[in-house]
């Protein structure tokens, strides 16, 4: 019997069924995007500390060369997507809704696309120790490519802290429009599966669950065929439901176990990785290639020809749009990622980064709009919330300025999936409200931490100054005592004592 057919799934609360609109790009095979005239490569494309640049303006580099090294435990290095000249290191608009500038390396391709000579492929990577696998993944700059951008080597090293038993591969791709993971599974199943098995070895687990939503039957079929010779790998079909791709809800669907609030799935013995991350691990270990490009979906009603493209990191989004034929009309909204959890983009100048899985140009008809109205307390948001929260109450407390109350109601457990806003008949921007509150709380915590740190430093300085004063007083007192001892006259000798016989003799002989 097929392993997938007898696999038991568990239901989760909430969720929605938005129109997936994947048909726009699902049958478009992955194409390599031509190299743009300039690449703008941010030093921070991951959660954690930004990378530290190692190159200088005017320097020539080859494809795959290390441009910036990681800093600290949570960081990732950055490599050259092609060969060329470093034009400078400075501020450039970030791939973020704020549009603020971040430190960025600008590289001008030389057209040769020449690889470095120091690539370090492994003939048989399954002979590597788990520690070595994690080290090579870290050096390749691989991060979670489903959008979270958490350094993948850190996840692989969770085996040192937890008793792990299962690797879950997230092939759900539940966001509407996005089809890049679907195409990867359909076009490169062997390479993806090889990367999956290498990650399982790095984690030290024997069991792999490869989860794919049922609206991707072709991907399910090819992955089942590829996994048939590996008993440890089970390809599981998931019900098509948003947000099935959420890490904690995916684990709950597969195992029936709920991850503790603000906890890790590793506490249950499970680690989740993305399909594109598995392919990057394959490239790093089999061919010694760092993460320098990724597959993206370019779609939406305003895109003339939706496509799935392999894009060099640092490519301006305008270059992708031009390659897809430009806009059919001015888009109502530009989004990085999917329409539910993606971020609005300030312009098409911003570059592609490691976490960029999609670029959407949506028309007015595609954007759920309408004038915001007062809450009618219909509780639709409560029914849709996959985390079991009460969004309408959280929103009311936040509007009233009571952020601490919203935290007690579960604000920090919100995954910002957008299900509540999607079903709200009053068009209240609930997710924006929750994100504002989280940002304000984070700012307050930073200010409180800064205040506490300033107080601690001031107290430490006062203690040092007081200790220095005490040491100075003690030294002065010691010097004064030494000087007084030198100035004092020598003491007179005391008369010697005599015996009575000596006294009598003295009187007899005056």
C-alpha beads as a LAMMPS data file, in Angstrom:
LAMMPS data file: protein, C-alpha beads

510 atoms
509 bonds

1 atom types
1 bond types

-500.0 500.0 xlo xhi
-500.0 500.0 ylo yhi
-500.0 500.0 zlo zhi

Masses

1 110.0

Atoms # bond

1 1 1 0.000 0.000 0.000
2 1 1 1.192 3.549 -0.755
3 1 1 2.696 5.148 2.341
4 1 1 0.874 8.423 1.635
5 1 1 -2.540 6.771 1.464
6 1 1 -2.361 5.304 4.951
7 1 1 -0.881 8.411 6.580
8 1 1 -3.226 9.912 9.148
9 1 1 -3.728 13.673 9.166
10 1 1 -5.089 15.826 11.991
11 1 1 -7.370 18.823 11.674
12 1 1 -6.396 22.326 12.715
13 1 1 -8.608 25.201 13.704
14 1 1 -9.401 28.189 11.522
15 1 1 -7.937 28.921 8.130
16 1 1 -9.441 30.271 4.914
17 1 1 -9.760 29.264 1.264
18 1 1 -8.681 32.227 -0.897
19 1 1 -8.717 31.816 -4.658
20 1 1 -5.252 30.425 -5.353
21 1 1 -4.714 32.004 -8.833
22 1 1 -1.767 29.647 -9.345
23 1 1 -2.913 28.863 -12.877
24 1 1 -1.313 32.145 -14.004
25 1 1 2.197 30.674 -13.657
26 1 1 1.863 26.997 -12.657
27 1 1 2.633 25.703 -16.170
28 1 1 5.498 28.110 -16.780
29 1 1 8.798 26.223 -16.563
30 1 1 11.683 27.799 -14.698
31 1 1 13.720 30.106 -16.945
32 1 1 17.122 31.649 -16.199
33 1 1 16.869 35.423 -16.012
34 1 1 19.467 37.302 -18.084
35 1 1 22.069 39.095 -15.984
36 1 1 21.195 42.745 -15.234
37 1 1 23.695 45.604 -15.773
38 1 1 24.183 46.029 -12.005
39 1 1 23.614 43.844 -8.959
40 1 1 22.833 45.405 -5.576
41 1 1 23.662 42.808 -2.920
42 1 1 22.533 43.717 0.631
43 1 1 24.767 42.653 3.528
44 1 1 21.715 41.556 5.484
45 1 1 19.477 39.068 3.687
46 1 1 18.743 36.991 6.762
47 1 1 17.581 37.091 10.364
48 1 1 20.415 38.089 12.677
49 1 1 23.545 40.201 12.362
50 1 1 24.467 41.624 8.942
51 1 1 27.475 40.219 7.121
52 1 1 30.796 42.073 7.294
53 1 1 32.185 43.136 3.884
54 1 1 35.555 41.748 2.799
55 1 1 35.890 43.486 -0.585
56 1 1 36.734 47.026 -1.617
57 1 1 35.649 49.352 -4.381
58 1 1 37.344 48.565 -7.678
59 1 1 38.169 44.967 -6.759
60 1 1 37.524 42.237 -9.338
61 1 1 35.708 39.140 -8.066
62 1 1 34.642 35.836 -9.538
63 1 1 31.305 34.056 -9.305
64 1 1 30.858 32.453 -5.891
65 1 1 33.536 34.585 -4.222
66 1 1 32.965 35.504 -0.580
67 1 1 31.910 39.161 -0.500
68 1 1 31.011 39.413 3.183
69 1 1 31.494 37.036 6.098
70 1 1 28.969 36.191 8.795
71 1 1 29.107 37.885 12.187
72 1 1 28.077 36.064 15.331
73 1 1 26.088 32.889 15.871
74 1 1 22.990 34.072 13.957
75 1 1 24.245 35.408 10.631
76 1 1 25.050 34.293 7.079
77 1 1 27.784 35.156 4.574
78 1 1 27.132 36.754 1.174
79 1 1 28.707 35.623 -2.113
80 1 1 29.102 37.057 -5.613
81 1 1 26.262 36.005 -7.980
82 1 1 28.566 36.465 -10.978
83 1 1 32.030 37.707 -11.869
84 1 1 32.676 41.425 -12.173
85 1 1 33.898 44.611 -10.512
86 1 1 32.898 45.964 -7.104
87 1 1 31.528 49.438 -7.785
88 1 1 31.042 50.429 -4.179
89 1 1 29.647 49.663 -0.730
90 1 1 26.992 52.018 0.587
91 1 1 23.336 52.654 1.271
92 1 1 20.671 51.320 -1.101
93 1 1 16.880 50.883 -0.653
94 1 1 16.117 47.707 1.281
95 1 1 13.796 44.911 0.168
96 1 1 11.322 46.073 2.788
97 1 1 8.120 48.067 2.996
98 1 1 9.965 50.930 4.715
99 1 1 12.277 51.489 1.741
100 1 1 15.032 52.544 4.162
101 1 1 18.606 52.197 2.993
102 1 1 20.838 49.348 4.125
103 1 1 24.518 48.650 3.493
104 1 1 24.767 47.113 0.048
105 1 1 27.545 45.914 -2.246
106 1 1 27.091 47.038 -5.864
107 1 1 28.616 44.655 -8.429
108 1 1 28.964 45.316 -12.146
109 1 1 28.953 41.989 -14.081
110 1 1 31.770 41.520 -16.580
111 1 1 29.780 39.148 -18.819
112 1 1 32.128 36.186 -18.307
113 1 1 30.205 34.589 -15.398
114 1 1 33.467 32.914 -14.329
115 1 1 33.402 30.698 -11.222
116 1 1 36.057 30.840 -8.499
117 1 1 38.698 28.094 -8.493
118 1 1 38.146 27.139 -4.849
119 1 1 34.795 25.332 -5.158
120 1 1 34.775 22.386 -2.760
121 1 1 32.318 19.700 -3.949
122 1 1 32.009 16.428 -2.076
123 1 1 32.011 13.147 -4.018
124 1 1 30.001 11.361 -1.350
125 1 1 28.465 13.880 1.068
126 1 1 26.572 11.157 2.958
127 1 1 29.952 10.164 4.435
128 1 1 30.267 13.589 6.061
129 1 1 29.681 13.956 9.794
130 1 1 26.599 16.010 10.776
131 1 1 28.887 18.760 12.111
132 1 1 30.646 18.997 8.747
133 1 1 27.339 19.169 6.873
134 1 1 26.215 22.052 9.080
135 1 1 29.556 23.821 8.627
136 1 1 29.372 23.622 4.833
137 1 1 25.757 24.799 4.826
138 1 1 26.777 27.792 6.952
139 1 1 29.706 28.650 4.677
140 1 1 27.400 28.513 1.638
141 1 1 25.220 31.244 3.152
142 1 1 22.043 29.140 3.032
143 1 1 19.016 30.486 4.884
144 1 1 15.364 29.483 5.037
145 1 1 14.073 30.275 1.550
146 1 1 10.389 30.048 2.307
147 1 1 10.550 33.647 3.521
148 1 1 11.749 33.316 7.125
149 1 1 15.473 33.599 6.149
150 1 1 16.685 31.965 9.375
151 1 1 20.256 30.625 8.890
152 1 1 19.807 26.954 7.964
153 1 1 22.965 25.747 9.716
154 1 1 21.564 26.956 13.035
155 1 1 18.526 24.734 12.480
156 1 1 20.733 21.781 11.560
157 1 1 22.624 22.241 14.832
158 1 1 19.423 21.953 16.865
159 1 1 20.344 18.262 17.218
160 1 1 22.793 19.414 19.901
161 1 1 19.987 20.828 22.082
162 1 1 16.986 18.621 21.339
163 1 1 16.240 14.957 20.756
164 1 1 15.130 15.123 17.140
165 1 1 13.390 12.332 15.264
166 1 1 11.640 13.866 12.217
167 1 1 12.430 16.254 9.379
168 1 1 9.393 17.865 7.741
169 1 1 9.798 19.350 4.262
170 1 1 7.341 22.160 3.628
171 1 1 6.095 21.828 0.058
172 1 1 2.663 23.259 0.859
173 1 1 3.214 26.633 -0.846
174 1 1 -0.211 27.690 0.387
175 1 1 0.021 31.382 -0.593
176 1 1 -2.024 32.285 -3.697
177 1 1 -0.155 33.004 -6.962
178 1 1 3.180 31.450 -5.900
179 1 1 4.315 28.398 -7.887
180 1 1 8.135 28.469 -7.625
181 1 1 8.321 25.552 -5.157
182 1 1 5.795 23.612 -7.232
183 1 1 8.020 23.982 -10.301
184 1 1 11.154 23.008 -8.354
185 1 1 9.516 19.776 -7.223
186 1 1 8.256 18.996 -10.713
187 1 1 11.473 19.853 -12.560
188 1 1 14.210 18.805 -10.108
189 1 1 12.738 16.094 -7.849
190 1 1 15.980 14.100 -7.617
191 1 1 18.111 17.064 -6.591
192 1 1 15.503 18.282 -4.096
193 1 1 15.235 14.833 -2.537
194 1 1 19.024 14.499 -2.363
195 1 1 19.174 17.777 -0.429
196 1 1 16.376 16.566 1.848
197 1 1 18.250 13.375 2.708
198 1 1 21.441 15.342 3.349
199 1 1 19.580 17.610 5.766
200 1 1 18.156 14.547 7.500
201 1 1 21.707 13.244 7.959
202 1 1 22.809 16.637 9.264
203 1 1 19.986 16.546 11.823
204 1 1 20.611 12.931 12.725
205 1 1 17.002 11.867 12.058
206 1 1 15.715 8.752 10.315
207 1 1 12.234 9.932 9.363
208 1 1 11.257 12.475 6.683
209 1 1 7.732 13.728 5.963
210 1 1 7.505 15.564 2.636
211 1 1 4.240 17.533 2.765
212 1 1 2.593 18.885 -0.429
213 1 1 -0.865 20.430 -0.765
214 1 1 -3.412 18.547 -2.868
215 1 1 -3.682 21.392 -5.397
216 1 1 -0.257 20.302 -6.721
217 1 1 -0.996 16.769 -7.989
218 1 1 1.867 16.759 -10.503
219 1 1 4.388 17.665 -7.797
220 1 1 2.988 14.961 -5.520
221 1 1 3.285 12.383 -8.289
222 1 1 6.905 13.115 -9.232
223 1 1 8.077 13.383 -5.623
224 1 1 6.407 10.083 -4.720
225 1 1 8.113 8.442 -7.652
226 1 1 11.492 9.865 -6.597
227 1 1 10.995 8.875 -2.943
228 1 1 9.828 5.338 -3.660
229 1 1 13.330 3.900 -3.186
230 1 1 13.821 5.634 0.184
231 1 1 11.702 3.987 2.909
232 1 1 12.475 6.772 5.392
233 1 1 10.807 9.406 3.171
234 1 1 7.020 9.665 3.085
235 1 1 5.303 12.080 0.693
236 1 1 2.087 13.303 2.306
237 1 1 -0.788 15.072 0.553
238 1 1 -2.253 17.962 2.547
239 1 1 -5.716 19.504 2.312
240 1 1 -5.673 22.777 0.379
241 1 1 -6.172 25.304 3.109
242 1 1 -4.462 28.509 4.089
243 1 1 -2.201 28.830 6.162
244 1 1 -1.241 25.157 5.850
245 1 1 2.357 26.209 5.143
246 1 1 2.750 27.769 8.583
247 1 1 5.443 25.730 10.331
248 1 1 3.559 25.053 13.551
249 1 1 0.245 24.279 11.828
250 1 1 1.967 22.000 9.352
251 1 1 3.485 20.013 12.223
252 1 1 0.124 19.883 13.985
253 1 1 -1.581 18.599 10.806
254 1 1 1.029 15.856 10.384
255 1 1 1.450 14.788 14.011
256 1 1 -1.549 16.060 15.957
257 1 1 0.832 17.764 18.401
258 1 1 0.678 21.484 19.110
259 1 1 3.903 23.472 19.482
260 1 1 4.090 25.410 22.776
261 1 1 3.317 29.119 22.560
262 1 1 6.393 31.001 21.339
263 1 1 8.240 27.676 21.336
264 1 1 10.059 25.720 18.641
265 1 1 8.880 22.642 16.804
266 1 1 12.254 21.179 17.830
267 1 1 10.795 20.881 21.334
268 1 1 8.567 18.173 19.799
269 1 1 11.591 16.559 18.110
270 1 1 10.702 17.992 14.669
271 1 1 12.521 20.416 12.371
272 1 1 10.877 22.002 9.305
273 1 1 12.744 23.062 6.155
274 1 1 11.593 24.454 2.808
275 1 1 11.829 22.818 -0.642
276 1 1 14.085 25.558 -2.060
277 1 1 16.352 25.273 0.989
278 1 1 16.786 21.551 0.250
279 1 1 17.875 22.332 -3.313
280 1 1 20.377 24.913 -2.021
281 1 1 21.842 22.285 0.336
282 1 1 22.196 19.883 -2.599
283 1 1 24.036 22.554 -4.623
284 1 1 26.345 23.377 -1.709
285 1 1 27.340 19.811 -0.842
286 1 1 27.319 18.105 -4.236
287 1 1 28.840 20.979 -6.224
288 1 1 30.372 23.292 -3.629
289 1 1 28.240 26.218 -4.811
290 1 1 27.098 28.911 -2.374
291 1 1 23.612 30.415 -2.420
292 1 1 23.806 33.085 -5.142
293 1 1 20.447 32.757 -6.920
294 1 1 16.919 31.550 -6.293
295 1 1 13.680 30.695 -8.118
296 1 1 10.912 33.301 -7.971
297 1 1 7.367 33.580 -9.257
298 1 1 6.503 36.834 -11.039
299 1 1 2.731 37.027 -11.321
300 1 1 -0.420 39.047 -10.828
301 1 1 -3.069 40.539 -13.071
302 1 1 -0.872 43.516 -13.977
303 1 1 2.032 41.357 -15.248
304 1 1 1.907 40.795 -18.986
305 1 1 3.538 37.333 -18.949
306 1 1 3.716 35.634 -15.535
307 1 1 6.810 33.442 -15.187
308 1 1 8.945 31.371 -12.847
309 1 1 12.508 32.636 -13.018
310 1 1 15.901 31.685 -11.607
311 1 1 17.181 35.060 -10.501
312 1 1 20.675 36.157 -9.395
313 1 1 20.555 37.675 -5.924
314 1 1 20.830 41.448 -6.054
315 1 1 18.842 41.811 -9.297
316 1 1 16.574 44.910 -9.242
317 1 1 12.894 43.934 -9.398
318 1 1 12.433 46.233 -12.384
319 1 1 14.621 43.855 -14.406
320 1 1 12.238 40.954 -13.656
321 1 1 9.221 43.010 -14.647
322 1 1 10.819 44.066 -17.928
323 1 1 11.695 40.445 -18.759
324 1 1 8.064 39.469 -18.164
325 1 1 6.842 42.051 -20.663
326 1 1 6.168 44.878 -18.243
327 1 1 2.785 45.893 -16.878
328 1 1 -0.495 45.605 -18.736
329 1 1 -1.721 48.454 -16.534
330 1 1 -0.474 50.345 -13.516
331 1 1 -0.638 47.916 -10.583
332 1 1 -2.686 48.798 -7.557
333 1 1 -0.159 47.106 -5.307
334 1 1 3.328 45.600 -5.583
335 1 1 4.020 42.784 -3.150
336 1 1 7.106 40.786 -2.266
337 1 1 5.965 37.234 -1.533
338 1 1 2.361 36.128 -1.426
339 1 1 -0.700 38.388 -1.100
340 1 1 -1.561 37.159 2.411
341 1 1 1.743 37.525 4.266
342 1 1 3.891 39.362 1.728
343 1 1 5.224 42.882 2.180
344 1 1 4.233 45.879 0.055
345 1 1 7.181 47.226 -1.900
346 1 1 8.124 50.913 -2.043
347 1 1 9.476 50.672 -5.605
348 1 1 10.846 48.294 -8.225
349 1 1 14.412 49.511 -7.565
350 1 1 14.830 47.194 -4.587
351 1 1 16.912 44.047 -5.177
352 1 1 16.066 40.358 -4.976
353 1 1 17.262 38.794 -1.704
354 1 1 17.525 35.234 -0.396
355 1 1 13.994 35.281 1.008
356 1 1 12.325 36.595 -2.179
357 1 1 10.006 33.846 -3.385
358 1 1 7.624 36.016 -5.389
359 1 1 6.907 39.391 -6.957
360 1 1 3.228 40.205 -7.451
361 1 1 1.750 43.147 -9.341
362 1 1 -1.942 43.183 -8.433
363 1 1 -4.790 45.082 -10.072
364 1 1 -7.622 46.887 -8.296
365 1 1 -9.864 43.863 -8.867
366 1 1 -7.363 41.533 -7.195
367 1 1 -6.805 43.685 -4.135
368 1 1 -9.428 43.126 -1.499
369 1 1 -10.523 46.684 -0.843
370 1 1 -13.385 48.654 0.538
371 1 1 -13.748 51.462 3.011
372 1 1 -12.956 50.547 6.596
373 1 1 -16.075 50.363 8.747
374 1 1 -16.629 49.874 12.494
375 1 1 -16.411 46.329 13.824
376 1 1 -19.831 44.643 13.880
377 1 1 -18.545 41.881 16.203
378 1 1 -19.579 39.123 13.821
379 1 1 -16.667 36.979 15.081
380 1 1 -15.701 35.906 11.554
381 1 1 -12.091 36.713 12.466
382 1 1 -12.307 34.424 15.497
383 1 1 -13.487 31.515 13.368
384 1 1 -10.750 32.112 10.798
385 1 1 -7.820 32.512 13.195
386 1 1 -5.668 29.355 13.033
387 1 1 -4.059 30.200 16.389
388 1 1 -7.318 30.278 18.333
389 1 1 -7.069 33.991 19.133
390 1 1 -9.788 36.646 19.343
391 1 1 -8.618 39.271 16.842
392 1 1 -11.524 41.664 17.389
393 1 1 -10.708 41.957 21.107
394 1 1 -6.981 42.356 20.473
395 1 1 -7.683 45.106 17.935
396 1 1 -9.992 46.935 20.350
397 1 1 -7.362 46.918 23.112
398 1 1 -4.649 48.108 20.736
399 1 1 -6.800 50.998 19.489
400 1 1 -7.420 51.934 23.114
401 1 1 -3.669 52.011 23.711
402 1 1 -3.657 49.012 26.033
403 1 1 -0.837 47.007 24.468
404 1 1 -0.188 44.967 27.600
405 1 1 -3.783 43.731 27.509
406 1 1 -3.380 42.692 23.876
407 1 1 -0.325 40.666 24.861
408 1 1 -2.353 38.874 27.519
409 1 1 -4.930 38.105 24.813
410 1 1 -2.225 36.411 22.698
411 1 1 -0.792 39.136 20.453
412 1 1 2.662 37.545 20.446
413 1 1 1.169 34.218 19.308
414 1 1 -0.241 35.838 16.150
415 1 1 1.605 34.608 13.030
416 1 1 0.327 37.522 10.888
417 1 1 -1.194 35.111 8.350
418 1 1 -3.911 37.604 7.371
419 1 1 -6.820 35.151 7.648
420 1 1 -8.697 37.483 10.005
421 1 1 -8.381 40.511 7.704
422 1 1 -9.328 38.378 4.692
423 1 1 -12.734 37.452 6.143
424 1 1 -13.513 40.761 7.886
425 1 1 -16.682 42.255 6.319
426 1 1 -15.772 45.678 7.731
427 1 1 -12.395 45.674 5.946
428 1 1 -10.518 46.399 9.163
429 1 1 -6.744 46.089 8.606
430 1 1 -6.287 43.746 11.523
431 1 1 -2.836 42.455 10.569
432 1 1 -1.509 45.995 10.132
433 1 1 -2.862 46.808 13.584
434 1 1 -1.181 43.756 15.131
435 1 1 2.104 44.418 13.358
436 1 1 2.032 48.004 14.614
437 1 1 1.490 46.775 18.162
438 1 1 4.317 44.251 17.905
439 1 1 6.631 46.929 16.558
440 1 1 5.651 49.359 19.330
441 1 1 6.201 46.710 21.991
442 1 1 9.588 45.863 20.497
443 1 1 10.512 49.567 20.480
444 1 1 9.479 49.891 24.122
445 1 1 11.492 46.821 25.050
446 1 1 14.531 48.230 23.249
447 1 1 14.096 51.556 25.031
448 1 1 13.669 49.792 28.375
449 1 1 16.716 47.653 27.703
450 1 1 18.695 50.739 26.695
451 1 1 17.573 52.556 29.841
452 1 1 18.489 49.588 32.015
453 1 1 21.842 49.213 30.266
454 1 1 22.531 52.943 30.666
455 1 1 21.697 52.707 34.368
456 1 1 23.919 49.666 34.767
457 1 1 26.813 51.376 33.006
458 1 1 26.334 54.532 35.093
459 1 1 26.309 52.513 38.313
460 1 1 29.387 50.608 37.195
461 1 1 31.140 53.887 36.383
462 1 1 30.212 55.332 39.781
463 1 1 31.508 52.196 41.477
464 1 1 34.774 52.416 39.534
465 1 1 35.202 56.097 40.396
466 1 1 34.476 55.465 44.077
467 1 1 36.916 52.571 44.113
468 1 1 39.535 54.806 42.472
469 1 1 38.925 57.514 45.100
470 1 1 39.280 54.995 47.918
471 1 1 42.494 53.642 46.388
472 1 1 43.818 57.195 46.004
473 1 1 42.998 58.064 49.640
474 1 1 44.659 54.876 50.843
475 1 1 47.776 55.642 48.796
476 1 1 47.939 59.237 50.086
477 1 1 47.550 58.079 53.684
478 1 1 50.322 55.551 53.230
479 1 1 52.653 58.188 51.755
480 1 1 51.866 60.619 54.583
481 1 1 52.633 58.013 57.215
482 1 1 55.926 57.207 55.482
483 1 1 56.900 60.913 55.366
484 1 1 56.084 61.455 59.053
485 1 1 58.158 58.433 59.982
486 1 1 61.200 59.953 58.170
487 1 1 60.856 63.391 59.898
488 1 1 60.560 62.075 63.540
489 1 1 63.834 62.447 65.755
490 1 1 65.547 59.245 66.986
491 1 1 64.293 58.087 70.395
492 1 1 66.716 58.627 73.490
493 1 1 68.123 55.511 75.115
494 1 1 66.538 54.681 78.477
495 1 1 68.955 54.511 81.508
496 1 1 70.105 51.054 82.319
497 1 1 68.782 49.488 85.533
498 1 1 71.336 48.706 88.361
499 1 1 71.345 46.115 91.095
500 1 1 71.313 47.027 94.836
501 1 1 74.991 45.859 95.214
502 1 1 76.038 48.168 92.396
503 1 1 74.206 51.042 94.046
504 1 1 75.955 50.381 97.431
505 1 1 79.356 50.256 95.775
506 1 1 78.650 53.547 94.000
507 1 1 77.809 55.231 97.314
508 1 1 81.020 53.883 98.950
509 1 1 83.200 55.144 96.144
510 1 1 81.883 58.588 95.251

Bonds

1 1 1 2
2 1 2 3
3 1 3 4
4 1 4 5
5 1 5 6
6 1 6 7
7 1 7 8
8 1 8 9
9 1 9 10
10 1 10 11
11 1 11 12
12 1 12 13
13 1 13 14
14 1 14 15
15 1 15 16
16 1 16 17
17 1 17 18
18 1 18 19
19 1 19 20
20 1 20 21
21 1 21 22
22 1 22 23
23 1 23 24
24 1 24 25
25 1 25 26
26 1 26 27
27 1 27 28
28 1 28 29
29 1 29 30
30 1 30 31
31 1 31 32
32 1 32 33
33 1 33 34
34 1 34 35
35 1 35 36
36 1 36 37
37 1 37 38
38 1 38 39
39 1 39 40
40 1 40 41
41 1 41 42
42 1 42 43
43 1 43 44
44 1 44 45
45 1 45 46
46 1 46 47
47 1 47 48
48 1 48 49
49 1 49 50
50 1 50 51
51 1 51 52
52 1 52 53
53 1 53 54
54 1 54 55
55 1 55 56
56 1 56 57
57 1 57 58
58 1 58 59
59 1 59 60
60 1 60 61
61 1 61 62
62 1 62 63
63 1 63 64
64 1 64 65
65 1 65 66
66 1 66 67
67 1 67 68
68 1 68 69
69 1 69 70
70 1 70 71
71 1 71 72
72 1 72 73
73 1 73 74
74 1 74 75
75 1 75 76
76 1 76 77
77 1 77 78
78 1 78 79
79 1 79 80
80 1 80 81
81 1 81 82
82 1 82 83
83 1 83 84
84 1 84 85
85 1 85 86
86 1 86 87
87 1 87 88
88 1 88 89
89 1 89 90
90 1 90 91
91 1 91 92
92 1 92 93
93 1 93 94
94 1 94 95
95 1 95 96
96 1 96 97
97 1 97 98
98 1 98 99
99 1 99 100
100 1 100 101
101 1 101 102
102 1 102 103
103 1 103 104
104 1 104 105
105 1 105 106
106 1 106 107
107 1 107 108
108 1 108 109
109 1 109 110
110 1 110 111
111 1 111 112
112 1 112 113
113 1 113 114
114 1 114 115
115 1 115 116
116 1 116 117
117 1 117 118
118 1 118 119
119 1 119 120
120 1 120 121
121 1 121 122
122 1 122 123
123 1 123 124
124 1 124 125
125 1 125 126
126 1 126 127
127 1 127 128
128 1 128 129
129 1 129 130
130 1 130 131
131 1 131 132
132 1 132 133
133 1 133 134
134 1 134 135
135 1 135 136
136 1 136 137
137 1 137 138
138 1 138 139
139 1 139 140
140 1 140 141
141 1 141 142
142 1 142 143
143 1 143 144
144 1 144 145
145 1 145 146
146 1 146 147
147 1 147 148
148 1 148 149
149 1 149 150
150 1 150 151
151 1 151 152
152 1 152 153
153 1 153 154
154 1 154 155
155 1 155 156
156 1 156 157
157 1 157 158
158 1 158 159
159 1 159 160
160 1 160 161
161 1 161 162
162 1 162 163
163 1 163 164
164 1 164 165
165 1 165 166
166 1 166 167
167 1 167 168
168 1 168 169
169 1 169 170
170 1 170 171
171 1 171 172
172 1 172 173
173 1 173 174
174 1 174 175
175 1 175 176
176 1 176 177
177 1 177 178
178 1 178 179
179 1 179 180
180 1 180 181
181 1 181 182
182 1 182 183
183 1 183 184
184 1 184 185
185 1 185 186
186 1 186 187
187 1 187 188
188 1 188 189
189 1 189 190
190 1 190 191
191 1 191 192
192 1 192 193
193 1 193 194
194 1 194 195
195 1 195 196
196 1 196 197
197 1 197 198
198 1 198 199
199 1 199 200
200 1 200 201
201 1 201 202
202 1 202 203
203 1 203 204
204 1 204 205
205 1 205 206
206 1 206 207
207 1 207 208
208 1 208 209
209 1 209 210
210 1 210 211
211 1 211 212
212 1 212 213
213 1 213 214
214 1 214 215
215 1 215 216
216 1 216 217
217 1 217 218
218 1 218 219
219 1 219 220
220 1 220 221
221 1 221 222
222 1 222 223
223 1 223 224
224 1 224 225
225 1 225 226
226 1 226 227
227 1 227 228
228 1 228 229
229 1 229 230
230 1 230 231
231 1 231 232
232 1 232 233
233 1 233 234
234 1 234 235
235 1 235 236
236 1 236 237
237 1 237 238
238 1 238 239
239 1 239 240
240 1 240 241
241 1 241 242
242 1 242 243
243 1 243 244
244 1 244 245
245 1 245 246
246 1 246 247
247 1 247 248
248 1 248 249
249 1 249 250
250 1 250 251
251 1 251 252
252 1 252 253
253 1 253 254
254 1 254 255
255 1 255 256
256 1 256 257
257 1 257 258
258 1 258 259
259 1 259 260
260 1 260 261
261 1 261 262
262 1 262 263
263 1 263 264
264 1 264 265
265 1 265 266
266 1 266 267
267 1 267 268
268 1 268 269
269 1 269 270
270 1 270 271
271 1 271 272
272 1 272 273
273 1 273 274
274 1 274 275
275 1 275 276
276 1 276 277
277 1 277 278
278 1 278 279
279 1 279 280
280 1 280 281
281 1 281 282
282 1 282 283
283 1 283 284
284 1 284 285
285 1 285 286
286 1 286 287
287 1 287 288
288 1 288 289
289 1 289 290
290 1 290 291
291 1 291 292
292 1 292 293
293 1 293 294
294 1 294 295
295 1 295 296
296 1 296 297
297 1 297 298
298 1 298 299
299 1 299 300
300 1 300 301
301 1 301 302
302 1 302 303
303 1 303 304
304 1 304 305
305 1 305 306
306 1 306 307
307 1 307 308
308 1 308 309
309 1 309 310
310 1 310 311
311 1 311 312
312 1 312 313
313 1 313 314
314 1 314 315
315 1 315 316
316 1 316 317
317 1 317 318
318 1 318 319
319 1 319 320
320 1 320 321
321 1 321 322
322 1 322 323
323 1 323 324
324 1 324 325
325 1 325 326
326 1 326 327
327 1 327 328
328 1 328 329
329 1 329 330
330 1 330 331
331 1 331 332
332 1 332 333
333 1 333 334
334 1 334 335
335 1 335 336
336 1 336 337
337 1 337 338
338 1 338 339
339 1 339 340
340 1 340 341
341 1 341 342
342 1 342 343
343 1 343 344
344 1 344 345
345 1 345 346
346 1 346 347
347 1 347 348
348 1 348 349
349 1 349 350
350 1 350 351
351 1 351 352
352 1 352 353
353 1 353 354
354 1 354 355
355 1 355 356
356 1 356 357
357 1 357 358
358 1 358 359
359 1 359 360
360 1 360 361
361 1 361 362
362 1 362 363
363 1 363 364
364 1 364 365
365 1 365 366
366 1 366 367
367 1 367 368
368 1 368 369
369 1 369 370
370 1 370 371
371 1 371 372
372 1 372 373
373 1 373 374
374 1 374 375
375 1 375 376
376 1 376 377
377 1 377 378
378 1 378 379
379 1 379 380
380 1 380 381
381 1 381 382
382 1 382 383
383 1 383 384
384 1 384 385
385 1 385 386
386 1 386 387
387 1 387 388
388 1 388 389
389 1 389 390
390 1 390 391
391 1 391 392
392 1 392 393
393 1 393 394
394 1 394 395
395 1 395 396
396 1 396 397
397 1 397 398
398 1 398 399
399 1 399 400
400 1 400 401
401 1 401 402
402 1 402 403
403 1 403 404
404 1 404 405
405 1 405 406
406 1 406 407
407 1 407 408
408 1 408 409
409 1 409 410
410 1 410 411
411 1 411 412
412 1 412 413
413 1 413 414
414 1 414 415
415 1 415 416
416 1 416 417
417 1 417 418
418 1 418 419
419 1 419 420
420 1 420 421
421 1 421 422
422 1 422 423
423 1 423 424
424 1 424 425
425 1 425 426
426 1 426 427
427 1 427 428
428 1 428 429
429 1 429 430
430 1 430 431
431 1 431 432
432 1 432 433
433 1 433 434
434 1 434 435
435 1 435 436
436 1 436 437
437 1 437 438
438 1 438 439
439 1 439 440
440 1 440 441
441 1 441 442
442 1 442 443
443 1 443 444
444 1 444 445
445 1 445 446
446 1 446 447
447 1 447 448
448 1 448 449
449 1 449 450
450 1 450 451
451 1 451 452
452 1 452 453
453 1 453 454
454 1 454 455
455 1 455 456
456 1 456 457
457 1 457 458
458 1 458 459
459 1 459 460
460 1 460 461
461 1 461 462
462 1 462 463
463 1 463 464
464 1 464 465
465 1 465 466
466 1 466 467
467 1 467 468
468 1 468 469
469 1 469 470
470 1 470 471
471 1 471 472
472 1 472 473
473 1 473 474
474 1 474 475
475 1 475 476
476 1 476 477
477 1 477 478
478 1 478 479
479 1 479 480
480 1 480 481
481 1 481 482
482 1 482 483
483 1 483 484
484 1 484 485
485 1 485 486
486 1 486 487
487 1 487 488
488 1 488 489
489 1 489 490
490 1 490 491
491 1 491 492
492 1 492 493
493 1 493 494
494 1 494 495
495 1 495 496
496 1 496 497
497 1 497 498
498 1 498 499
499 1 499 500
500 1 500 501
501 1 501 502
502 1 502 503
503 1 503 504
504 1 504 505
505 1 505 506
506 1 506 507
507 1 507 508
508 1 508 509
509 1 509 510
